[in-house]
Amino acid sequence: MSRSLKKGPYINVSLEKKVLAMNESGKKSVVKTWARASMISPDFVGHTVAVHNGNKFIPVYITENMVGHKLGEFAQTRRFGGHSGNNKK
């Protein structure tokens, strides 16, 4: 179920503060976050956010196409190791 339109998008407050502070100072550094449900705002574009996937932090570079999506969509929680079996051709 999606979030109510009258509430607006959910953006983690501490994450937003860190990104806005980096925008003002002009610095570019990786910001670690556990907020997978946080929505990507236009202020995040051009920054790298390390999103926790339950095991480790996955660095995600934010582009314009990602605005409006959630951070968790870009840090997969499951790893596909491939099907077992013979690889004969």
Biotite code that builds the C-alpha atoms (Angstrom):
import biotite.structure as struc

atoms = struc.array([
    struc.Atom([0.000, 0.000, 0.000], chain_id="A", res_id=1, res_name="MET", atom_name="CA", element="C"),
    struc.Atom([1.321, 3.426, -0.884], chain_id="A", res_id=2, res_name="SER", atom_name="CA", element="C"),
    struc.Atom([1.617, 6.437, 1.397], chain_id="A", res_id=3, res_name="ARG", atom_name="CA", element="C"),
    struc.Atom([-1.199, 8.974, 1.636], chain_id="A", res_id=4, res_name="SER", atom_name="CA", element="C"),
    struc.Atom([-0.812, 11.982, -0.663], chain_id="A", res_id=5, res_name="LEU", atom_name="CA", element="C"),
    struc.Atom([-1.828, 14.425, 2.057], chain_id="A", res_id=6, res_name="LYS", atom_name="CA", element="C"),
    struc.Atom([1.058, 13.215, 4.246], chain_id="A", res_id=7, res_name="LYS", atom_name="CA", element="C"),
    struc.Atom([3.623, 13.756, 1.504], chain_id="A", res_id=8, res_name="GLY", atom_name="CA", element="C"),
    struc.Atom([6.745, 11.686, 0.864], chain_id="A", res_id=9, res_name="PRO", atom_name="CA", element="C"),
    struc.Atom([8.673, 10.140, 3.760], chain_id="A", res_id=10, res_name="TYR", atom_name="CA", element="C"),
    struc.Atom([12.233, 11.457, 3.874], chain_id="A", res_id=11, res_name="ILE", atom_name="CA", element="C"),
    struc.Atom([14.419, 10.565, 6.859], chain_id="A", res_id=12, res_name="ASN", atom_name="CA", element="C"),
    struc.Atom([15.071, 13.794, 8.768], chain_id="A", res_id=13, res_name="VAL", atom_name="CA", element="C"),
    struc.Atom([18.682, 13.089, 9.741], chain_id="A", res_id=14, res_name="SER", atom_name="CA", element="C"),
    struc.Atom([19.561, 11.958, 6.205], chain_id="A", res_id=15, res_name="LEU", atom_name="CA", element="C"),
    struc.Atom([18.015, 15.104, 4.733], chain_id="A", res_id=16, res_name="GLU", atom_name="CA", element="C"),
    struc.Atom([19.954, 17.316, 7.175], chain_id="A", res_id=17, res_name="LYS", atom_name="CA", element="C"),
    struc.Atom([23.243, 15.658, 6.232], chain_id="A", res_id=18, res_name="LYS", atom_name="CA", element="C"),
    struc.Atom([22.622, 16.044, 2.494], chain_id="A", res_id=19, res_name="VAL", atom_name="CA", element="C"),
    struc.Atom([21.521, 19.675, 2.812], chain_id="A", res_id=20, res_name="LEU", atom_name="CA", element="C"),
    struc.Atom([24.643, 20.437, 4.881], chain_id="A", res_id=21, res_name="ALA", atom_name="CA", element="C"),
    struc.Atom([26.795, 18.878, 2.143], chain_id="A", res_id=22, res_name="MET", atom_name="CA", element="C"),
    struc.Atom([24.975, 20.935, -0.499], chain_id="A", res_id=23, res_name="ASN", atom_name="CA", element="C"),
    struc.Atom([25.709, 24.157, 1.402], chain_id="A", res_id=24, res_name="GLU", atom_name="CA", element="C"),
    struc.Atom([29.355, 23.354, 2.045], chain_id="A", res_id=25, res_name="SER", atom_name="CA", element="C"),
    struc.Atom([30.017, 21.943, -1.430], chain_id="A", res_id=26, res_name="GLY", atom_name="CA", element="C"),
    struc.Atom([31.601, 18.769, -0.034], chain_id="A", res_id=27, res_name="LYS", atom_name="CA", element="C"),
    struc.Atom([30.918, 15.323, -1.469], chain_id="A", res_id=28, res_name="LYS", atom_name="CA", element="C"),
    struc.Atom([31.176, 12.391, 0.909], chain_id="A", res_id=29, res_name="SER", atom_name="CA", element="C"),
    struc.Atom([29.384, 9.090, 1.416], chain_id="A", res_id=30, res_name="VAL", atom_name="CA", element="C"),
    struc.Atom([26.498, 9.226, 3.888], chain_id="A", res_id=31, res_name="VAL", atom_name="CA", element="C"),
    struc.Atom([25.583, 5.986, 5.676], chain_id="A", res_id=32, res_name="LYS", atom_name="CA", element="C"),
    struc.Atom([21.916, 5.303, 6.347], chain_id="A", res_id=33, res_name="THR", atom_name="CA", element="C"),
    struc.Atom([19.619, 2.531, 7.513], chain_id="A", res_id=34, res_name="TRP", atom_name="CA", element="C"),
    struc.Atom([16.537, 4.353, 6.169], chain_id="A", res_id=35, res_name="ALA", atom_name="CA", element="C"),
    struc.Atom([15.658, 2.096, 3.227], chain_id="A", res_id=36, res_name="ARG", atom_name="CA", element="C"),
    struc.Atom([12.066, 3.423, 3.201], chain_id="A", res_id=37, res_name="ALA", atom_name="CA", element="C"),
    struc.Atom([13.200, 7.020, 2.726], chain_id="A", res_id=38, res_name="SER", atom_name="CA", element="C"),
    struc.Atom([12.229, 8.551, -0.585], chain_id="A", res_id=39, res_name="MET", atom_name="CA", element="C"),
    struc.Atom([14.863, 10.176, -2.796], chain_id="A", res_id=40, res_name="ILE", atom_name="CA", element="C"),
    struc.Atom([14.354, 13.922, -3.164], chain_id="A", res_id=41, res_name="SER", atom_name="CA", element="C"),
    struc.Atom([15.881, 16.188, -5.839], chain_id="A", res_id=42, res_name="PRO", atom_name="CA", element="C"),
    struc.Atom([18.375, 17.495, -3.224], chain_id="A", res_id=43, res_name="ASP", atom_name="CA", element="C"),
    struc.Atom([20.056, 14.068, -3.157], chain_id="A", res_id=44, res_name="PHE", atom_name="CA", element="C"),
    struc.Atom([21.070, 14.113, -6.850], chain_id="A", res_id=45, res_name="VAL", atom_name="CA", element="C"),
    struc.Atom([24.826, 13.887, -7.298], chain_id="A", res_id=46, res_name="GLY", atom_name="CA", element="C"),
    struc.Atom([25.520, 12.422, -3.864], chain_id="A", res_id=47, res_name="HIS", atom_name="CA", element="C"),
    struc.Atom([26.470, 8.896, -2.833], chain_id="A", res_id=48, res_name="THR", atom_name="CA", element="C"),
    struc.Atom([24.394, 7.299, -0.096], chain_id="A", res_id=49, res_name="VAL", atom_name="CA", element="C"),
    struc.Atom([25.483, 4.021, 1.523], chain_id="A", res_id=50, res_name="ALA", atom_name="CA", element="C"),
    struc.Atom([22.259, 2.089, 2.139], chain_id="A", res_id=51, res_name="VAL", atom_name="CA", element="C"),
    struc.Atom([22.263, -0.810, 4.622], chain_id="A", res_id=52, res_name="HIS", atom_name="CA", element="C"),
    struc.Atom([20.889, -4.042, 3.156], chain_id="A", res_id=53, res_name="ASN", atom_name="CA", element="C"),
    struc.Atom([20.802, -6.024, 6.398], chain_id="A", res_id=54, res_name="GLY", atom_name="CA", element="C"),
    struc.Atom([24.387, -7.214, 6.098], chain_id="A", res_id=55, res_name="ASN", atom_name="CA", element="C"),
    struc.Atom([26.540, -4.376, 4.773], chain_id="A", res_id=56, res_name="LYS", atom_name="CA", element="C"),
    struc.Atom([26.310, -0.886, 3.323], chain_id="A", res_id=57, res_name="PHE", atom_name="CA", element="C"),
    struc.Atom([25.808, -0.679, -0.443], chain_id="A", res_id=58, res_name="ILE", atom_name="CA", element="C"),
    struc.Atom([26.972, 2.621, -2.011], chain_id="A", res_id=59, res_name="PRO", atom_name="CA", element="C"),
    struc.Atom([24.314, 4.113, -4.283], chain_id="A", res_id=60, res_name="VAL", atom_name="CA", element="C"),
    struc.Atom([25.079, 7.108, -6.513], chain_id="A", res_id=61, res_name="TYR", atom_name="CA", element="C"),
    struc.Atom([21.880, 9.155, -6.875], chain_id="A", res_id=62, res_name="ILE", atom_name="CA", element="C"),
    struc.Atom([20.890, 10.302, -10.376], chain_id="A", res_id=63, res_name="THR", atom_name="CA", element="C"),
    struc.Atom([17.888, 12.268, -11.654], chain_id="A", res_id=64, res_name="GLU", atom_name="CA", element="C"),
    struc.Atom([16.066, 9.108, -12.735], chain_id="A", res_id=65, res_name="ASN", atom_name="CA", element="C"),
    struc.Atom([15.993, 7.869, -9.119], chain_id="A", res_id=66, res_name="MET", atom_name="CA", element="C"),
    struc.Atom([14.033, 10.856, -7.734], chain_id="A", res_id=67, res_name="VAL", atom_name="CA", element="C"),
    struc.Atom([10.725, 9.680, -6.296], chain_id="A", res_id=68, res_name="GLY", atom_name="CA", element="C"),
    struc.Atom([11.889, 6.113, -5.668], chain_id="A", res_id=69, res_name="HIS", atom_name="CA", element="C"),
    struc.Atom([12.893, 4.632, -2.315], chain_id="A", res_id=70, res_name="LYS", atom_name="CA", element="C"),
    struc.Atom([16.511, 4.048, -1.292], chain_id="A", res_id=71, res_name="LEU", atom_name="CA", element="C"),
    struc.Atom([15.870, 0.370, -0.591], chain_id="A", res_id=72, res_name="GLY", atom_name="CA", element="C"),
    struc.Atom([15.084, -0.297, -4.245], chain_id="A", res_id=73, res_name="GLU", atom_name="CA", element="C"),
    struc.Atom([18.731, 0.227, -5.163], chain_id="A", res_id=74, res_name="PHE", atom_name="CA", element="C"),
    struc.Atom([20.361, -1.883, -2.419], chain_id="A", res_id=75, res_name="ALA", atom_name="CA", element="C"),
    struc.Atom([19.325, -5.492, -2.957], chain_id="A", res_id=76, res_name="GLN", atom_name="CA", element="C"),
    struc.Atom([18.881, -7.653, 0.147], chain_id="A", res_id=77, res_name="THR", atom_name="CA", element="C"),
    struc.Atom([19.211, -11.014, -1.575], chain_id="A", res_id=78, res_name="ARG", atom_name="CA", element="C"),
    struc.Atom([22.101, -12.344, -3.610], chain_id="A", res_id=79, res_name="ARG", atom_name="CA", element="C"),
    struc.Atom([21.485, -14.714, -6.518], chain_id="A", res_id=80, res_name="PHE", atom_name="CA", element="C"),
    struc.Atom([24.354, -17.173, -6.681], chain_id="A", res_id=81, res_name="GLY", atom_name="CA", element="C"),
    struc.Atom([23.169, -18.902, -9.845], chain_id="A", res_id=82, res_name="GLY", atom_name="CA", element="C"),
    struc.Atom([21.598, -22.263, -10.495], chain_id="A", res_id=83, res_name="HIS", atom_name="CA", element="C"),
    struc.Atom([23.607, -25.335, -9.685], chain_id="A", res_id=84, res_name="SER", atom_name="CA", element="C"),
    struc.Atom([24.190, -28.017, -12.254], chain_id="A", res_id=85, res_name="GLY", atom_name="CA", element="C"),
    struc.Atom([26.363, -28.855, -15.217], chain_id="A", res_id=86, res_name="ASN", atom_name="CA", element="C"),
    struc.Atom([27.352, -26.045, -17.526], chain_id="A", res_id=87, res_name="ASN", atom_name="CA", element="C"),
    struc.Atom([27.793, -28.315, -20.560], chain_id="A", res_id=88, res_name="LYS", atom_name="CA", element="C"),
    struc.Atom([26.896, -26.859, -23.923], chain_id="A", res_id=89, res_name="LYS", atom_name="CA", element="C"),
])
